[in-house]
């Protein structure tokens, strides 16, 4: 605690929801409940529509913001059924969270740990502000199975190649196991003060999008519906996943991105199928491997944060990419689906229309832009970051650098 911090006897806890918009198997929420039971007080919950993030978006009709808003509204309703609710703010999280903690009189703020460079800086700033007031920020692992230094090589170094990482990841999983925990029925949740309710989308400066037309259902209920449907075809996943025209993926990527589904529950289901259903085991095993890619890319970003802006292999920053008028012409043709290559153009049309693209098509279009057109991978990465409803910095960056061989 800094020398100028003032200790106090305030109890209770505040849970800061970010990319974990669910009440089931929510590690920070469960940790806050345990804390309140041990030290007294109640547990408040908050989500911040962060102006620092929203104001940088290029459009006021953003499918991601629409998805988040719908998920936040559903989460608030679920928490109210348990006696609580969600305080929803439209503010700058760096200042809003410490101010809310002081207003509520809580000593500890709980949140899921984030691994993106800008998120780390934000959390460091919030932690300093809280500490200066005698409070604490407690970050809890939630969006991954294993994080940071939990899976290392035999020499104690981070993995940079996926297959040996996956093998070590599985070995640790088999040795330590995982659990998934529901929200306790008697949790000491506190309702939002002043009868606050989530603001409408327009109140935060955004407009509805075409999620309904696309059939994209947000929130925990949307994730549950997709999972139930995928569970019926998981056994065929390994055979069908490479064909974009087939309904083979789980389509849970946006739900994993915003945490409306528990990764631990998905991993446990895959393990259960592998153990109990020989006919579906191969499909479940391959799907589990795809889930493991998420952890791999998160640990890469943690250990090598320079990769967020530069080539993972520094020598590849010397590549002379196509630029100038010809580079602009080629990039525009790619982005608008006018390359003349039907598969590439169809994939880009799907992205523009829906904000989604099949994983194999992401590889095809990224490889085409970088290796056939000679355009800097960072331009494609940035375009995907604007368009993808499931955009995740670690996975998007990792996928583009893999496709560009940088």
C-alpha positions in Angstrom: 0.0 0.0 0.0 1.5 3.4 -0.9 2.7 5.6 2.0 -0.1 8.1 1.4 -2.9 5.5 1.3 -5.5 5.6 4.0 -6.6 2.2 5.4 -10.2 1.8 6.2 -12.6 -0.8 7.5 -15.1 -0.8 4.6 -16.4 -4.2 3.6 -18.2 -5.8 0.7 -16.9 -6.1 -2.8 -17.4 -4.7 -6.3 -17.3 -7.0 -9.4 -16.2 -5.3 -12.6 -17.6 -7.2 -15.6 -15.7 -6.7 -18.8 -15.4 -9.6 -21.3 -17.2 -12.0 -19.0 -20.9 -11.2 -19.5 -22.4 -14.2 -17.6 -23.4 -15.1 -14.1 -22.6 -18.9 -14.4 -19.1 -20.1 -13.6 -17.8 -16.6 -13.2 -14.6 -16.8 -11.2 -14.3 -13.1 -10.2 -17.9 -13.0 -9.1 -17.5 -16.2 -7.1 -14.3 -14.9 -5.5 -16.1 -11.7 -4.5 -18.9 -13.7 -2.9 -16.4 -15.7 -0.9 -14.7 -12.4 0.1 -18.0 -10.9 1.3 -18.9 -14.0 3.3 -15.5 -14.0 5.0 -15.3 -10.2 5.7 -18.9 -9.2 5.7 -20.8 -6.9 3.4 -22.5 -7.4 0.0 -21.4 -7.7 -3.6 -22.2 -5.1 -6.2 -21.8 -5.7 -9.9 -20.8 -3.1 -12.6 -20.3 -2.9 -16.3 -18.8 0.2 -17.9 -19.4 1.2 -21.5 -15.9 2.6 -21.6 -15.7 5.9 -23.5 -12.0 5.3 -24.2 -13.0 2.3 -26.3 -16.3 3.4 -27.8 -15.1 6.9 -28.9 -12.4 5.2 -31.1 -14.8 3.1 -33.0 -15.3 4.2 -36.7 -19.1 3.8 -36.7 -22.0 4.4 -34.4 -23.7 1.2 -35.8 -21.3 -1.4 -34.4 -22.5 -5.0 -34.1 -20.2 -5.6 -31.2 -21.6 -2.8 -29.1 -25.1 -4.0 -30.0 -24.2 -7.5 -28.9 -22.6 -6.3 -25.7 -25.6 -4.1 -24.9 -28.0 -7.0 -25.4 -25.8 -9.3 -23.3 -25.5 -6.7 -20.5 -29.3 -6.3 -20.4 -29.7 -10.1 -20.1 -27.0 -10.3 -17.4 -28.7 -7.6 -15.4 -32.0 -9.5 -15.5 -30.3 -12.7 -14.4 -28.5 -11.0 -11.5 -31.8 -9.3 -10.4 -33.4 -12.8 -10.1 -30.7 -13.5 -7.5 -31.3 -10.3 -5.6 -28.7 -8.2 -7.3 -28.4 -6.4 -10.6 -25.9 -4.6 -12.8 -24.8 -1.1 -12.4 -24.2 0.1 -16.0 -22.1 3.2 -16.5 -21.2 5.1 -19.7 -17.9 6.7 -18.6 -14.1 6.2 -18.6 -13.4 3.1 -16.7 -10.0 4.4 -15.3 -11.8 7.0 -13.2 -15.3 5.5 -13.0 -14.3 2.3 -11.2 -12.3 3.9 -8.3 -15.1 6.5 -7.9 -17.8 3.9 -7.7 -15.8 1.8 -5.2 -15.5 4.9 -3.0 -19.2 5.7 -3.4 -20.3 2.1 -2.4 -17.7 1.9 0.3 -16.1 -1.4 -0.8 -12.5 -2.3 -0.1 -11.9 -4.6 -3.0 -12.8 -4.6 -6.7 -12.7 -8.0 -8.5 -12.3 -8.5 -12.2 -11.2 -11.1 -14.7 -7.6 -10.7 -15.8 -7.1 -9.2 -19.3 -4.0 -9.8 -21.4 -4.2 -7.1 -24.1 -1.5 -4.4 -23.7 -4.0 -1.5 -23.5 -6.2 -3.4 -21.1 -3.2 -4.1 -18.9 -2.3 -0.4 -18.8 -5.9 0.4 -17.9 -6.0 -2.1 -15.1 -2.7 -0.8 -13.8 -4.1 2.7 -13.7 -7.3 1.5 -11.9 -5.2 -0.4 -9.4 -3.0 2.6 -8.6 -6.1 4.8 -8.1 -7.7 2.3 -5.8 -4.6 1.8 -3.8 -4.1 5.5 -3.3 -7.5 5.4 -1.6 -6.8 2.3 0.5 -8.6 -0.1 -1.8 -7.5 -3.0 -3.9 -8.0 -4.4 -7.4 -7.9 -8.2 -7.4 -7.6 -9.8 -10.9 -8.8 -13.4 -11.3 -8.0 -15.8 -14.1 -11.3 -16.5 -16.0 -11.1 -16.2 -19.8 -8.5 -18.9 -20.2 -7.7 -22.3 -18.8 -4.0 -21.7 -18.3 -2.4 -18.2 -18.4 0.9 -16.4 -18.5 3.6 -18.7 -17.0 1.4 -21.7 -16.2 2.4 -23.6 -19.3 6.1 -23.3 -20.2 8.8 -25.4 -22.0 11.0 -27.7 -20.0 13.6 -24.9 -20.0 11.1 -22.5 -18.4 10.5 -20.4 -21.5 7.2 -19.5 -23.2 6.2 -21.7 -26.2 6.3 -20.1 -29.6 5.1 -23.2 -31.6 1.5 -24.4 -31.1 1.8 -28.2 -31.2 4.3 -28.6 -28.3 2.3 -26.0 -26.4 -0.9 -28.0 -26.9 0.8 -31.2 -25.7 2.1 -29.4 -22.5 -1.3 -27.8 -22.1 -3.1 -31.2 -22.2 -0.5 -32.7 -19.8 -1.2 -30.0 -17.2 -4.9 -30.2 -17.7 -4.8 -34.0 -17.0 -2.6 -33.4 -14.0 -4.6 -30.6 -12.4 -8.1 -30.8 -13.8 -10.6 -28.0 -13.9 -14.0 -27.3 -12.4 -17.0 -25.1 -13.3 -19.0 -23.5 -10.5 -22.5 -22.1 -10.7 -23.6 -18.9 -8.9 -24.5 -19.8 -5.3 -28.2 -19.5 -4.7 -27.7 -17.5 -1.5 -25.1 -15.1 -2.8 -25.1 -11.8 -0.9 -25.7 -9.7 -4.0 -26.7 -6.0 -3.7 -29.2 -4.3 -6.1 -27.9 -1.3 -8.0 -28.3 1.9 -6.0 -31.0 4.5 -6.9 -32.9 1.8 -8.9 -30.5 2.2 -11.8 -31.3 0.2 -14.9 -29.1 -0.3 -18.0 -29.4 2.7 -20.4 -30.9 2.1 -23.9 -28.4 1.7 -26.8 -29.1 5.2 -28.1 -28.2 6.7 -24.7 -24.6 5.7 -25.2 -24.6 7.0 -28.7 -25.1 3.9 -30.8 -27.8 2.5 -33.1 -29.2 -1.0 -33.4 -27.6 -3.2 -36.1 -28.8 -6.2 -38.1 -28.1 -8.9 -35.4 -31.8 -10.0 -35.6 -31.7 -10.3 -39.3 -28.5 -12.3 -39.1 -29.9 -14.6 -36.4 -27.2 -13.6 -33.9 -28.7 -14.1 -30.5 -26.7 -12.4 -27.7 -26.3 -13.2 -24.1 -26.1 -16.4 -22.1 -29.3 -17.7 -23.7 -27.8 -17.2 -27.2 -24.6 -19.1 -26.1 -26.7 -21.9 -24.6 -28.8 -22.3 -27.8 -25.6 -22.5 -30.0 -23.9 -24.9 -27.6 -26.9 -27.3 -27.5 -27.1 -27.4 -31.3 -23.4 -28.0 -31.6 -23.4 -30.8 -29.1 -25.5 -32.8 -31.5 -22.8 -32.5 -34.3 -19.6 -32.4 -32.3 -18.7 -35.9 -33.3 -18.5 -34.8 -37.0 -16.5 -31.7 -36.3 -13.1 -33.1 -37.3 -14.5 -34.2 -40.7 -16.6 -31.2 -41.6 -14.8 -28.2 -40.1 -12.7 -27.5 -43.2 -15.7 -27.0 -45.5 -17.1 -23.4 -45.1 -20.4 -24.4 -46.8 -21.2 -26.9 -44.0 -22.7 -26.2 -40.7 -19.8 -27.5 -38.8 -18.4 -24.9 -36.4 -19.9 -24.2 -33.0 -20.3 -20.5 -33.9 -19.5 -19.7 -30.3 -16.5 -17.4 -31.1 -18.4 -14.2 -30.3 -19.7 -15.7 -27.1 -16.2 -16.7 -26.0 -15.0 -13.2 -26.9 -17.5 -11.5 -24.6 -17.7 -14.3 -22.0 -21.4 -15.1 -22.3 -20.3 -18.8 -22.1 -17.8 -20.4 -19.7 -14.7 -21.7 -21.5 -14.3 -24.2 -18.6 -17.8 -25.7 -19.3 -16.9 -26.1 -23.0 -13.6 -27.8 -22.2 -15.3 -30.1 -19.6 -17.9 -31.1 -22.2 -15.3 -31.9 -24.8 -13.4 -34.0 -22.2 -16.6 -35.8 -21.3 -17.4 -36.7 -24.9 -13.8 -37.9 -25.5 -14.1 -40.2 -22.4 -17.7 -41.4 -22.8 -18.6 -41.5 -26.5 -16.0 -43.3 -28.7 -18.0 -42.4 -31.8 -17.8 -38.7 -31.2 -14.4 -38.6 -29.5 -12.4 -37.6 -32.6 -14.6 -34.6 -33.2 -14.5 -33.5 -29.6 -10.7 -33.9 -29.5 -10.2 -31.7 -32.5 -12.6 -29.1 -31.1 -10.7 -29.1 -27.8 -7.5 -28.4 -29.8 -9.2 -25.4 -31.4 -10.2 -24.1 -28.0 -6.5 -24.5 -26.9 -5.4 -22.1 -29.6 -7.1 -19.3 -27.6 -4.9 -20.0 -24.6 -1.8 -20.2 -26.9 -2.4 -16.8 -28.5 -3.1 -15.2 -25.1 0.2 -16.4 -23.7 2.0 -15.3 -26.8 0.6 -11.8 -26.4 1.4 -11.8 -22.7 5.1 -12.8 -23.2 5.6 -10.9 -26.5 3.4 -7.8 -26.4 5.5 -6.3 -29.2 3.6 -8.6 -31.6 0.5 -6.4 -31.2 2.1 -3.8 -33.4 5.1 -5.4 -35.0 6.2 -8.7 -36.5 6.6 -11.5 -34.0 9.9 -12.2 -35.7 11.6 -8.8 -35.8 13.6 -9.5 -38.9 10.3 -9.6 -40.9 9.6 -6.0 -40.1 12.1 -5.3 -43.0 9.7 -6.8 -45.6 9.0 -4.3 -48.4 5.2 -4.5 -48.7 3.3 -3.2 -51.7 2.2 0.4 -51.0 1.4 3.5 -52.9 -1.4 3.8 -55.5 -1.0 0.2 -56.5 -1.1 -1.0 -52.9 -4.3 1.0 -52.3 -5.9 -0.4 -55.5 -5.1 -4.0 -54.5 -6.2 -3.6 -50.9 -9.5 -2.0 -51.9 -10.2 -4.8 -54.3 -9.5 -7.3 -51.5 -11.6 -5.5 -48.9 -14.6 -5.0 -51.3 -14.5 -8.6 -52.6 -13.4 -7.6 -56.2 -10.3 -9.7 -56.6 -11.8 -12.0 -59.2 -11.0 -15.0 -57.1 -14.5 -16.4 -56.2 -13.6 -18.0 -52.8 -11.7 -14.8 -51.6 -14.5 -12.5 -52.8 -17.3 -14.6 -51.3 -15.5 -14.7 -47.9 -15.0 -10.9 -47.9 -18.7 -10.5 -48.9 -19.7 -12.7 -45.9 -17.5 -10.6 -43.6 -19.0 -7.3 -44.8 -22.6 -8.6 -44.6 -22.4 -10.5 -41.3 -19.3 -9.6 -39.3 -18.4 -13.3 -39.4 -16.1 -15.4 -41.5 -15.4 -19.1 -41.3 -12.0 -19.9 -39.8 -10.6 -21.5 -42.9 -11.7 -18.5 -45.0 -9.9 -16.2 -42.6 -6.7 -18.2 -43.4 -7.4 -18.1 -47.2 -8.1 -14.3 -47.3 -5.2 -13.4 -45.0 -2.8 -15.5 -47.0 -4.1 -14.1 -50.3 -3.7 -10.5 -49.1 -0.2 -10.9 -47.8 1.4 -13.5 -50.1 -0.4 -13.0 -53.4 -1.1 -9.3 -53.2 2.0 -8.4 -51.1 0.0 -6.2 -48.7 1.2 -5.6 -45.2 -0.5 -8.0 -42.8 -1.2 -5.1 -40.4 -3.6 -3.6 -42.9 -5.6 -6.8 -43.1 -5.5 -7.3 -39.4 -6.9 -3.8 -38.8 -9.6 -4.3 -41.3 -10.7 -7.6 -39.6 -10.6 -5.7 -36.3 -13.2 -3.3 -37.6 -15.4 -5.9 -39.2 -15.4 -9.0 -37.1 -18.1 -9.3 -34.4 -15.9 -11.8 -32.6 -12.7 -9.7 -32.9 -10.2 -10.6 -30.3 -6.8 -9.0 -30.4 -4.8 -12.1 -29.4 -6.4 -14.4 -31.9 -6.7 -11.9 -34.7 -3.1 -10.9 -34.4 -1.9 -14.4 -34.0 -3.9 -15.6 -37.0 -2.7 -12.8 -39.3 1.0 -13.3 -38.3 0.7 -17.0 -38.8 -0.8 -16.5 -42.3 1.8 -13.9 -43.2 4.6 -16.2 -41.8 5.9 -13.2 -39.7 
